[in-house]
Amino acid sequence: MNLYLKLLSGSLRSRMQYKMNFLVSSLSYGLIMAVDFVLLAAILQRFDDVKGWNLYEVGLLYGISSVAITLYRVFCVEVHNFERYMVEGEFDSLLIRPVSPLSLLLTKNLDLSRIGGTIQGIIILVISIIGLKLNNIELFLLLIYLPVTIVSGVLICFSLGLITATIAFWTQRIKDFQTFTLYAPFNAANYPMNIYPGWLKIIFFTVIPVGFMNYTPILFLLNKGGDLWNLALPPLVSIIFLFVALRFWKFGIRHYHSTGS
Amino acid sequence: MVYWILLQKSFMRNMQYKVAHLINNAASAIFGFVFIAIWVGVLQGKENESPYSALDMTYYIAAVQCILWLSGFLTAGLNIQNGVRNGAISLELARPTNYFLYVTSQEVGRLLYNLFFRSLPIGLVFSLTVGFYIPQHLPTYFFLCISILFAMIISINLHFLVGISACWTTEIDWAHFVNFTLLVGLGGQLVPIDLLPAPLSSITPYLPFAGAIYYPVMIFLEKISSEVILIQLIWVVVLTSFNLWLTEKARHKLEIQGG
Protein backbone atom coordinates (compact mmCIF):
# COMPACT_ATOMS: atom_id res chain seq x y z
CA MET A 1 0.00 0.00 0.00
CA ASN A 2 2.84 2.32 0.92
CA LEU A 3 4.49 1.55 -2.40
CA TYR A 4 1.23 2.19 -4.21
CA LEU A 5 0.85 5.65 -2.64
CA LYS A 6 4.42 6.50 -3.62
CA LEU A 7 3.79 5.45 -7.21
CA LEU A 8 0.61 7.51 -7.27
CA SER A 9 2.26 10.64 -5.97
CA GLY A 10 5.07 10.18 -8.47
CA SER A 11 2.61 9.95 -11.30
CA LEU A 12 0.76 13.01 -10.01
CA ARG A 13 3.97 15.03 -9.82
CA SER A 14 5.04 14.09 -13.34
CA ARG A 15 1.61 15.16 -14.60
CA MET A 16 1.81 18.49 -12.81
CA GLN A 17 4.95 19.37 -14.77
CA TYR A 18 2.57 20.44 -17.53
CA LYS A 19 -0.09 22.20 -15.47
CA MET A 20 -1.78 24.14 -18.24
CA ASN A 21 -1.97 21.15 -20.54
CA PHE A 22 -3.33 19.04 -17.70
CA LEU A 23 -6.02 21.56 -16.80
CA VAL A 24 -7.12 22.13 -20.39
CA SER A 25 -7.25 18.43 -21.24
CA SER A 26 -9.23 17.51 -18.11
CA LEU A 27 -11.58 20.39 -18.74
CA SER A 28 -12.18 19.46 -22.35
CA TYR A 29 -12.67 15.80 -21.48
CA GLY A 30 -15.28 16.80 -18.89
CA LEU A 31 -16.90 19.04 -21.46
CA ILE A 32 -17.23 16.37 -24.13
CA MET A 33 -18.86 14.01 -21.64
CA ALA A 34 -21.27 16.72 -20.50
CA VAL A 35 -22.49 17.47 -24.03
CA ASP A 36 -24.56 14.30 -24.28
CA PHE A 37 -26.23 15.19 -21.02
CA VAL A 38 -26.90 18.78 -22.06
CA LEU A 39 -28.49 17.49 -25.28
CA LEU A 40 -30.57 15.03 -23.28
CA ALA A 41 -31.65 17.91 -21.04
CA ALA A 42 -32.69 19.79 -24.20
CA ILE A 43 -34.81 16.81 -25.31
CA LEU A 44 -36.40 16.26 -21.90
CA GLN A 45 -37.05 19.96 -21.40
CA ARG A 46 -39.30 19.68 -24.43
CA PHE A 47 -40.75 16.21 -23.95
CA ASP A 48 -40.69 15.85 -20.10
CA ASP A 49 -39.67 12.21 -19.73
CA VAL A 50 -38.32 9.08 -21.37
CA LYS A 51 -40.56 6.11 -20.53
CA GLY A 52 -41.44 7.51 -17.11
CA TRP A 53 -37.96 8.76 -16.19
CA ASN A 54 -37.53 12.53 -15.85
CA LEU A 55 -34.28 14.44 -16.35
CA TYR A 56 -33.11 14.20 -12.72
CA GLU A 57 -33.86 10.51 -12.50
CA VAL A 58 -31.92 9.86 -15.70
CA GLY A 59 -29.24 12.22 -14.34
CA LEU A 60 -28.74 9.89 -11.39
CA LEU A 61 -28.10 6.93 -13.72
CA TYR A 62 -25.93 9.09 -15.96
CA GLY A 63 -23.84 10.41 -13.09
CA ILE A 64 -23.17 6.98 -11.58
CA SER A 65 -22.18 5.49 -14.91
CA SER A 66 -19.90 8.44 -15.84
CA VAL A 67 -18.18 8.46 -12.44
CA ALA A 68 -17.63 4.69 -12.62
CA ILE A 69 -16.10 4.59 -16.10
CA THR A 70 -13.93 7.68 -15.59
CA LEU A 71 -12.56 6.35 -12.26
CA TYR A 72 -11.64 3.20 -14.14
CA ARG A 73 -9.94 5.31 -16.82
CA VAL A 74 -7.98 7.22 -14.13
CA PHE A 75 -6.78 4.25 -12.09
CA CYS A 76 -6.60 1.43 -14.62
CA VAL A 77 -5.04 3.28 -17.55
CA GLU A 78 -2.42 0.58 -18.20
CA VAL A 79 -5.05 -2.17 -18.23
CA HIS A 80 -7.10 -0.05 -20.61
CA ASN A 81 -4.11 0.54 -22.91
CA PHE A 82 -2.92 -3.04 -22.55
CA GLU A 83 -2.55 -3.67 -26.29
CA ARG A 84 0.66 -1.63 -26.18
CA TYR A 85 2.27 -4.40 -24.11
CA MET A 86 1.33 -6.96 -26.73
CA VAL A 87 2.11 -4.92 -29.83
CA GLU A 88 5.42 -3.60 -28.54
CA GLY A 89 6.33 -6.81 -26.71
CA GLU A 90 6.68 -5.15 -23.32
CA PHE A 91 4.70 -7.78 -21.48
CA ASP A 92 7.75 -10.00 -20.96
CA SER A 93 9.31 -7.36 -18.73
CA LEU A 94 6.27 -7.54 -16.44
CA LEU A 95 6.48 -11.31 -16.13
CA ILE A 96 10.00 -11.35 -14.72
CA ARG A 97 9.26 -9.03 -11.80
CA PRO A 98 8.59 -10.39 -8.31
CA VAL A 99 5.12 -8.77 -8.22
CA SER A 100 2.11 -10.04 -10.21
CA PRO A 101 1.72 -8.45 -13.66
CA LEU A 102 -1.75 -7.12 -12.78
CA SER A 103 -0.50 -5.32 -9.63
CA LEU A 104 2.28 -3.82 -11.73
CA LEU A 105 -0.17 -2.61 -14.35
CA LEU A 106 -2.48 -1.08 -11.75
CA THR A 107 0.29 0.82 -9.96
CA LYS A 108 2.32 1.87 -12.95
CA ASN A 109 0.46 4.93 -14.02
CA LEU A 110 -2.52 7.22 -13.50
CA ASP A 111 -4.40 9.12 -16.18
CA LEU A 112 -5.38 12.19 -14.22
CA SER A 113 -6.72 14.04 -17.23
CA ARG A 114 -9.79 11.79 -16.95
CA ILE A 115 -10.57 13.19 -13.52
CA GLY A 116 -12.44 16.02 -15.29
CA GLY A 117 -15.00 13.43 -16.37
CA THR A 118 -15.38 12.21 -12.79
CA ILE A 119 -15.97 15.75 -11.55
CA GLN A 120 -18.51 16.34 -14.30
CA GLY A 121 -20.30 13.11 -13.27
CA ILE A 122 -20.36 14.21 -9.63
CA ILE A 123 -21.76 17.61 -10.64
CA ILE A 124 -24.55 15.89 -12.58
CA LEU A 125 -25.23 13.67 -9.54
CA VAL A 126 -25.45 16.68 -7.21
CA ILE A 127 -27.75 18.60 -9.57
CA SER A 128 -29.96 15.53 -10.01
CA ILE A 129 -30.18 14.77 -6.27
CA ILE A 130 -31.17 18.38 -5.56
CA GLY A 131 -33.67 18.38 -8.43
CA LEU A 132 -35.31 15.14 -7.29
CA LYS A 133 -36.61 16.77 -4.08
CA LEU A 134 -36.60 13.49 -2.13
CA ASN A 135 -37.88 13.24 1.44
CA ASN A 136 -35.33 12.79 4.22
CA ILE A 137 -35.45 9.00 4.44
CA GLU A 138 -35.16 8.50 0.68
CA LEU A 139 -32.34 11.01 0.50
CA PHE A 140 -30.51 9.33 3.39
CA LEU A 141 -30.84 5.90 1.79
CA LEU A 142 -29.67 7.19 -1.60
CA LEU A 143 -26.62 8.98 -0.17
CA ILE A 144 -25.67 5.92 1.89
CA TYR A 145 -26.03 3.63 -1.09
CA LEU A 146 -24.36 5.88 -3.71
CA PRO A 147 -20.78 4.80 -2.84
CA VAL A 148 -21.83 1.14 -3.09
CA THR A 149 -23.25 1.58 -6.57
CA ILE A 150 -20.21 3.58 -7.72
CA VAL A 151 -17.77 0.98 -6.38
CA SER A 152 -19.84 -1.79 -7.99
CA GLY A 153 -19.76 0.19 -11.23
CA VAL A 154 -15.98 0.59 -11.11
CA LEU A 155 -15.59 -3.14 -10.41
CA ILE A 156 -17.85 -4.10 -13.31
CA CYS A 157 -15.99 -1.66 -15.55
CA PHE A 158 -12.61 -2.94 -14.42
CA SER A 159 -13.71 -6.53 -14.98
CA LEU A 160 -14.89 -5.70 -18.50
CA GLY A 161 -11.63 -3.84 -19.12
CA LEU A 162 -9.59 -6.78 -17.85
CA ILE A 163 -11.53 -9.31 -19.94
CA THR A 164 -10.98 -7.11 -22.99
CA ALA A 165 -7.29 -6.77 -22.15
CA THR A 166 -7.01 -10.55 -21.84
CA ILE A 167 -8.38 -10.90 -25.38
CA ALA A 168 -5.19 -9.12 -26.46
CA PHE A 169 -3.21 -12.29 -25.63
CA TRP A 170 -4.77 -13.79 -28.74
CA THR A 171 -5.65 -10.80 -30.93
CA GLN A 172 -2.88 -8.31 -29.97
CA ARG A 173 -5.07 -5.30 -30.76
CA ILE A 174 -8.12 -4.57 -28.58
CA LYS A 175 -9.07 -0.94 -29.27
CA ASP A 176 -11.95 -2.01 -31.48
CA PHE A 177 -13.21 -4.51 -28.92
CA GLN A 178 -13.25 -1.80 -26.27
CA THR A 179 -15.85 0.18 -28.18
CA PHE A 180 -17.97 -2.93 -28.02
CA THR A 181 -17.29 -4.03 -24.44
CA LEU A 182 -16.84 -0.69 -22.67
CA TYR A 183 -17.84 2.46 -24.48
CA ALA A 184 -21.13 1.30 -26.00
CA PRO A 185 -22.40 -0.49 -22.83
CA PHE A 186 -21.47 2.41 -20.54
CA ASN A 187 -23.09 4.84 -22.91
CA ALA A 188 -26.20 2.65 -22.79
CA ALA A 189 -26.05 2.53 -18.97
CA ASN A 190 -26.38 6.32 -18.91
CA TYR A 191 -30.07 5.83 -19.64
CA PRO A 192 -32.80 3.66 -18.05
CA MET A 193 -32.68 0.04 -19.20
CA ASN A 194 -36.44 -0.12 -19.75
CA ILE A 195 -36.12 1.88 -22.98
CA TYR A 196 -34.11 -0.85 -24.70
CA PRO A 197 -35.44 -3.73 -26.78
CA GLY A 198 -35.39 -7.17 -25.12
CA TRP A 199 -32.21 -8.52 -26.72
CA LEU A 200 -30.19 -5.48 -25.63
CA LYS A 201 -31.57 -5.78 -22.10
CA ILE A 202 -30.50 -9.44 -22.01
CA ILE A 203 -26.93 -8.44 -22.98
CA PHE A 204 -26.78 -5.69 -20.34
CA PHE A 205 -27.94 -8.01 -17.57
CA THR A 206 -25.79 -11.03 -18.50
CA VAL A 207 -22.55 -10.94 -20.51
CA ILE A 208 -22.00 -7.20 -20.07
CA PRO A 209 -23.81 -6.63 -16.77
CA VAL A 210 -23.83 -2.83 -16.71
CA GLY A 211 -27.56 -2.77 -15.92
CA PHE A 212 -26.90 -3.95 -12.36
CA MET A 213 -24.56 -1.07 -11.64
CA ASN A 214 -27.10 1.77 -11.57
CA TYR A 215 -30.48 0.81 -13.01
CA THR A 216 -31.24 -2.05 -10.59
CA PRO A 217 -30.61 -0.16 -7.32
CA ILE A 218 -31.95 3.21 -8.50
CA LEU A 219 -35.20 1.53 -9.55
CA PHE A 220 -35.78 0.57 -5.91
CA LEU A 221 -34.36 3.75 -4.36
CA LEU A 222 -36.70 5.93 -6.46
CA ASN A 223 -39.72 3.74 -5.65
CA LYS A 224 -40.06 2.59 -9.23
CA GLY A 225 -40.24 -1.10 -8.37
CA GLY A 226 -38.19 -4.00 -7.09
CA ASP A 227 -37.34 -4.96 -3.53
CA LEU A 228 -34.34 -5.09 -1.21
CA TRP A 229 -32.68 -7.58 -3.56
CA ASN A 230 -32.16 -4.67 -5.93
CA LEU A 231 -29.70 -3.25 -3.42
CA ALA A 232 -27.91 -6.53 -2.80
CA LEU A 233 -27.43 -7.43 -6.46
CA PRO A 234 -24.95 -4.72 -7.58
CA PRO A 235 -22.13 -5.62 -5.13
CA LEU A 236 -22.90 -9.33 -5.53
CA VAL A 237 -22.84 -9.28 -9.33
CA SER A 238 -19.75 -7.07 -9.47
CA ILE A 239 -17.76 -9.38 -7.16
CA ILE A 240 -18.75 -12.51 -9.07
CA PHE A 241 -17.93 -10.79 -12.35
CA LEU A 242 -14.57 -9.63 -11.00
CA PHE A 243 -13.80 -13.20 -10.00
CA VAL A 244 -14.64 -14.43 -13.51
CA ALA A 245 -12.49 -11.68 -15.05
CA LEU A 246 -9.50 -12.52 -12.85
CA ARG A 247 -9.77 -16.22 -13.72
CA PHE A 248 -9.90 -15.37 -17.41
CA TRP A 249 -6.84 -13.10 -17.03
CA LYS A 250 -4.88 -15.90 -15.37
CA PHE A 251 -5.99 -18.27 -18.12
CA GLY A 252 -4.78 -15.71 -20.68
CA ILE A 253 -1.36 -15.36 -19.05
CA ARG A 254 -0.91 -19.13 -19.05
CA HIS A 255 -1.50 -19.12 -22.78
CA TYR A 256 0.76 -16.20 -23.48
CA HIS A 257 3.56 -16.79 -25.93
CA SER A 258 6.20 -14.17 -26.33
CA THR A 259 7.00 -13.07 -29.86
CA GLY A 260 10.61 -14.04 -29.31
CA SER A 261 11.83 -11.49 -31.78
CA MET B 1 -1.58 12.51 -60.34
CA VAL B 2 0.19 12.39 -57.00
CA TYR B 3 -2.89 13.20 -54.90
CA TRP B 4 -4.86 10.38 -56.49
CA ILE B 5 -2.04 7.96 -55.64
CA LEU B 6 -1.96 9.22 -52.04
CA LEU B 7 -5.71 8.72 -51.86
CA GLN B 8 -5.44 5.15 -53.16
CA LYS B 9 -2.58 4.30 -50.80
CA SER B 10 -4.52 5.59 -47.83
CA PHE B 11 -7.51 3.47 -48.90
CA MET B 12 -5.31 0.39 -49.17
CA ARG B 13 -3.66 1.07 -45.82
CA ASN B 14 -7.04 1.03 -44.09
CA MET B 15 -7.95 -2.22 -45.83
CA GLN B 16 -5.37 -3.89 -43.55
CA TYR B 17 -7.67 -3.37 -40.58
CA LYS B 18 -10.94 -4.54 -42.15
CA VAL B 19 -11.77 -7.19 -39.56
CA ALA B 20 -11.20 -4.93 -36.56
CA HIS B 21 -13.33 -2.28 -38.24
CA LEU B 22 -16.16 -4.71 -38.84
CA ILE B 23 -16.23 -5.50 -35.09
CA ASN B 24 -16.22 -1.79 -34.40
CA ASN B 25 -19.18 -1.39 -36.75
CA ALA B 26 -21.25 -3.61 -34.46
CA ALA B 27 -20.46 -1.25 -31.59
CA SER B 28 -21.32 1.73 -33.76
CA ALA B 29 -24.67 0.12 -34.53
CA ILE B 30 -25.25 -0.42 -30.78
CA PHE B 31 -24.64 3.28 -30.18
CA GLY B 32 -27.30 3.85 -32.84
CA PHE B 33 -29.72 1.45 -31.15
CA VAL B 34 -29.21 3.26 -27.82
CA PHE B 35 -29.96 6.66 -29.36
CA ILE B 36 -32.96 5.26 -31.22
CA ALA B 37 -34.24 3.69 -27.98
CA ILE B 38 -33.94 7.07 -26.24
CA TRP B 39 -35.99 8.77 -28.94
CA VAL B 40 -38.61 6.04 -29.15
CA GLY B 41 -38.90 6.19 -25.34
CA VAL B 42 -39.14 9.97 -25.34
CA LEU B 43 -41.70 10.20 -28.13
CA GLN B 44 -43.93 7.39 -26.88
CA GLY B 45 -47.44 8.85 -26.59
CA LYS B 46 -46.14 12.35 -27.39
CA GLU B 47 -45.75 12.13 -31.13
CA ASN B 48 -48.34 14.82 -31.82
CA GLU B 49 -46.24 17.35 -29.85
CA SER B 50 -43.22 16.72 -32.05
CA PRO B 51 -42.39 17.50 -35.67
CA TYR B 52 -40.76 14.05 -35.80
CA SER B 53 -42.47 10.72 -35.26
CA ALA B 54 -40.68 7.82 -33.56
CA LEU B 55 -40.13 6.29 -37.00
CA ASP B 56 -38.70 9.57 -38.34
CA MET B 57 -36.21 9.64 -35.48
CA THR B 58 -35.29 6.00 -36.05
CA TYR B 59 -34.46 6.81 -39.67
CA TYR B 60 -32.71 10.01 -38.58
CA ILE B 61 -30.39 8.32 -36.08
CA ALA B 62 -29.70 5.41 -38.44
CA ALA B 63 -28.66 7.84 -41.19
CA VAL B 64 -26.56 9.89 -38.74
CA GLN B 65 -24.65 6.80 -37.58
CA CYS B 66 -23.73 6.10 -41.20
CA ILE B 67 -22.71 9.62 -42.16
CA LEU B 68 -20.64 10.09 -38.99
CA TRP B 69 -18.03 7.84 -40.61
CA LEU B 70 -17.80 10.21 -43.55
CA SER B 71 -17.88 13.58 -41.86
CA GLY B 72 -17.73 13.03 -38.10
CA PHE B 73 -14.99 10.59 -37.15
CA LEU B 74 -11.99 12.05 -38.94
CA THR B 75 -8.35 11.73 -37.95
CA ALA B 76 -7.57 14.21 -35.15
CA GLY B 77 -5.86 17.22 -36.76
CA LEU B 78 -5.40 15.06 -39.89
CA ASN B 79 -2.11 14.07 -38.18
CA ILE B 80 -0.56 17.43 -39.09
CA GLN B 81 0.45 17.87 -35.43
CA ASN B 82 2.76 14.82 -35.62
CA GLY B 83 4.68 16.44 -38.45
CA VAL B 84 4.98 19.60 -36.41
CA ARG B 85 6.28 17.73 -33.39
CA ASN B 86 8.91 15.68 -35.20
CA GLY B 87 9.85 18.37 -37.67
CA ALA B 88 8.75 16.48 -40.77
CA ILE B 89 6.37 19.31 -41.65
CA SER B 90 9.30 21.51 -42.73
CA LEU B 91 10.05 19.07 -45.55
CA GLU B 92 6.41 18.49 -46.37
CA LEU B 93 5.73 22.21 -46.70
CA ALA B 94 8.83 22.69 -48.83
CA ARG B 95 7.82 20.04 -51.38
CA PRO B 96 6.57 21.18 -54.77
CA THR B 97 3.15 19.76 -53.99
CA ASN B 98 0.25 21.64 -52.49
CA TYR B 99 0.40 20.83 -48.76
CA PHE B 100 -3.35 21.25 -48.26
CA LEU B 101 -4.10 18.71 -51.01
CA TYR B 102 -1.26 16.47 -49.83
CA VAL B 103 -2.85 16.13 -46.38
CA THR B 104 -6.49 16.13 -47.38
CA SER B 105 -6.20 13.60 -50.23
CA GLN B 106 -4.95 11.02 -47.73
CA GLU B 107 -7.94 11.69 -45.50
CA VAL B 108 -10.29 11.41 -48.48
CA GLY B 109 -8.85 7.95 -49.15
CA ARG B 110 -9.67 6.97 -45.60
CA LEU B 111 -13.18 8.39 -45.85
CA LEU B 112 -13.83 6.50 -49.09
CA TYR B 113 -12.73 3.37 -47.30
CA ASN B 114 -15.13 4.25 -44.48
CA LEU B 115 -17.94 4.58 -47.00
CA PHE B 116 -17.55 0.97 -48.14
CA PHE B 117 -16.45 -0.72 -44.92
CA ARG B 118 -18.21 1.33 -42.27
CA SER B 119 -21.15 3.41 -43.49
CA LEU B 120 -22.62 0.79 -45.83
CA PRO B 121 -22.33 -2.19 -43.42
CA ILE B 122 -23.79 -0.11 -40.59
CA GLY B 123 -26.62 1.01 -42.86
CA LEU B 124 -27.21 -2.62 -43.77
CA VAL B 125 -27.44 -3.59 -40.06
CA PHE B 126 -30.05 -0.89 -39.50
CA SER B 127 -32.03 -1.82 -42.59
CA LEU B 128 -32.22 -5.43 -41.39
CA THR B 129 -33.23 -4.48 -37.85
CA VAL B 130 -35.01 -1.17 -37.28
CA GLY B 131 -35.40 -0.12 -40.92
CA PHE B 132 -33.61 2.35 -43.15
CA TYR B 133 -35.20 5.16 -45.12
CA ILE B 134 -35.13 4.97 -48.91
CA PRO B 135 -35.51 8.32 -50.69
CA GLN B 136 -38.65 8.36 -52.82
CA HIS B 137 -37.69 10.96 -55.43
CA LEU B 138 -34.95 10.57 -57.99
CA PRO B 139 -33.49 14.13 -57.66
CA THR B 140 -32.90 13.43 -53.95
CA TYR B 141 -30.11 11.00 -54.86
CA PHE B 142 -28.39 13.68 -56.91
CA PHE B 143 -28.64 16.33 -54.18
CA LEU B 144 -27.63 13.79 -51.55
CA CYS B 145 -24.35 13.08 -53.35
CA ILE B 146 -23.50 16.78 -53.54
CA SER B 147 -24.53 17.35 -49.94
CA ILE B 148 -22.42 14.46 -48.63
CA LEU B 149 -19.46 15.63 -50.70
CA PHE B 150 -19.78 19.14 -49.24
CA ALA B 151 -20.21 17.68 -45.74
CA MET B 152 -16.94 15.79 -46.15
CA ILE B 153 -15.12 18.88 -47.44
CA ILE B 154 -16.44 21.00 -44.54
CA SER B 155 -15.39 18.44 -41.96
CA ILE B 156 -11.97 17.86 -43.54
CA ASN B 157 -11.44 21.62 -43.47
CA LEU B 158 -12.45 21.88 -39.81
CA HIS B 159 -10.00 19.11 -38.93
CA PHE B 160 -7.27 20.65 -41.11
CA LEU B 161 -7.79 23.92 -39.25
CA VAL B 162 -7.28 22.13 -35.93
CA GLY B 163 -4.21 20.34 -37.29
CA ILE B 164 -2.48 23.34 -38.86
CA SER B 165 -3.03 25.30 -35.64
CA ALA B 166 -0.30 23.03 -34.23
CA CYS B 167 2.22 25.24 -36.08
CA TRP B 168 1.44 27.91 -33.50
CA THR B 169 0.33 25.88 -30.46
CA THR B 170 2.07 22.44 -30.92
CA GLU B 171 -0.61 20.87 -28.68
CA ILE B 172 -3.96 20.22 -30.41
CA ASP B 173 -5.70 17.70 -28.15
CA TRP B 174 -8.00 20.27 -26.60
CA ALA B 175 -8.73 21.94 -29.95
CA HIS B 176 -9.72 18.57 -31.38
CA PHE B 177 -11.99 17.87 -28.39
CA VAL B 178 -13.70 21.24 -28.75
CA ASN B 179 -14.08 20.83 -32.51
CA PHE B 180 -15.48 17.32 -32.17
CA THR B 181 -17.85 18.34 -29.39
CA LEU B 182 -19.22 21.19 -31.47
CA LEU B 183 -19.45 18.96 -34.52
CA VAL B 184 -21.61 16.30 -32.85
CA GLY B 185 -23.40 18.66 -30.45
CA LEU B 186 -24.36 21.40 -32.91
CA GLY B 187 -24.24 19.16 -35.98
CA GLY B 188 -27.35 17.29 -34.88
CA GLN B 189 -25.86 13.91 -34.01
CA LEU B 190 -28.34 13.16 -31.20
CA VAL B 191 -30.83 16.01 -31.47
CA PRO B 192 -31.98 17.42 -34.83
CA ILE B 193 -30.88 21.04 -34.58
CA ASP B 194 -34.39 22.44 -35.09
CA LEU B 195 -35.33 20.79 -31.77
CA LEU B 196 -32.55 22.55 -29.83
CA PRO B 197 -33.61 25.24 -27.31
CA ALA B 198 -34.45 28.70 -28.68
CA PRO B 199 -31.24 30.72 -29.20
CA LEU B 200 -29.32 27.67 -30.44
CA SER B 201 -31.94 26.50 -32.89
CA SER B 202 -31.81 29.81 -34.76
CA ILE B 203 -28.00 30.09 -34.91
CA THR B 204 -26.93 26.48 -35.59
CA PRO B 205 -28.45 26.22 -39.10
CA TYR B 206 -25.89 28.79 -40.29
CA LEU B 207 -22.85 27.17 -38.66
CA PRO B 208 -20.57 24.78 -40.55
CA PHE B 209 -21.35 21.92 -38.13
CA ALA B 210 -24.91 21.62 -39.46
CA GLY B 211 -23.44 21.35 -42.96
CA ALA B 212 -21.33 18.39 -41.88
CA ILE B 213 -24.08 16.17 -40.44
CA TYR B 214 -27.57 17.63 -40.20
CA TYR B 215 -28.12 18.86 -43.79
CA PRO B 216 -27.06 15.71 -45.66
CA VAL B 217 -29.15 13.60 -43.28
CA MET B 218 -32.21 15.83 -43.73
CA ILE B 219 -31.77 15.82 -47.51
CA PHE B 220 -31.54 12.03 -47.40
CA LEU B 221 -34.77 11.89 -45.37
CA GLU B 222 -36.38 14.38 -47.82
CA LYS B 223 -37.33 16.65 -44.93
CA ILE B 224 -35.59 19.82 -46.06
CA SER B 225 -35.33 21.87 -49.24
CA SER B 226 -32.22 21.16 -51.30
CA GLU B 227 -31.41 24.90 -51.15
CA VAL B 228 -29.51 24.25 -47.90
CA ILE B 229 -26.72 22.97 -50.12
CA LEU B 230 -26.00 26.66 -50.77
CA ILE B 231 -25.22 27.18 -47.08
CA GLN B 232 -22.89 24.18 -47.29
CA LEU B 233 -21.28 25.60 -50.45
CA ILE B 234 -20.58 28.92 -48.72
CA TRP B 235 -18.81 27.10 -45.90
CA VAL B 236 -16.87 24.96 -48.35
CA VAL B 237 -15.54 28.08 -50.09
CA VAL B 238 -14.91 30.08 -46.91
CA LEU B 239 -13.17 27.28 -45.00
CA THR B 240 -11.08 26.09 -47.93
CA SER B 241 -9.82 29.57 -48.79
CA PHE B 242 -9.11 30.31 -45.14
CA ASN B 243 -7.13 27.09 -44.78
CA LEU B 244 -5.13 27.74 -47.96
CA TRP B 245 -4.29 31.19 -46.61
CA LEU B 246 -3.37 29.72 -43.23
CA THR B 247 -1.12 27.13 -44.88
CA GLU B 248 0.77 29.96 -46.57
CA LYS B 249 1.11 31.68 -43.20
CA ALA B 250 2.44 28.44 -41.70
CA ARG B 251 4.98 28.14 -44.51
CA HIS B 252 6.23 31.67 -43.87
CA LYS B 253 6.49 30.96 -40.18
CA LEU B 254 8.60 27.90 -40.90
CA GLU B 255 10.92 29.82 -43.18
CA ILE B 256 11.51 32.37 -40.45
CA GLN B 257 12.29 29.68 -37.89
CA GLY B 258 14.51 27.75 -40.25
CA GLY B 259 16.59 30.76 -41.23
Interface residues (C-beta under 8 A of the other chain):
Chain A: N21 V24 S25 L27 S28 Y29 L31 I32 V35 D36 V38 L39 L40 A42 I43 L44 Q45 R46 F47 D48 D49 V50 K51 R173 K175 D176 F177 T179 F180 Y183 A184 N187 A188 Y191 P192 N194 I195 Y196 P197 L200
Chain B: A20 H21 I23 N24 A26 A27 S28 I30 F31 F33 V34 A37 I38 W39 V40 G41 V42 L43 Q44 K46 E49 S50 E171 D173 W174 F177 V178 F180 T181 V184 G185 L190 V191 L195 L196 P197
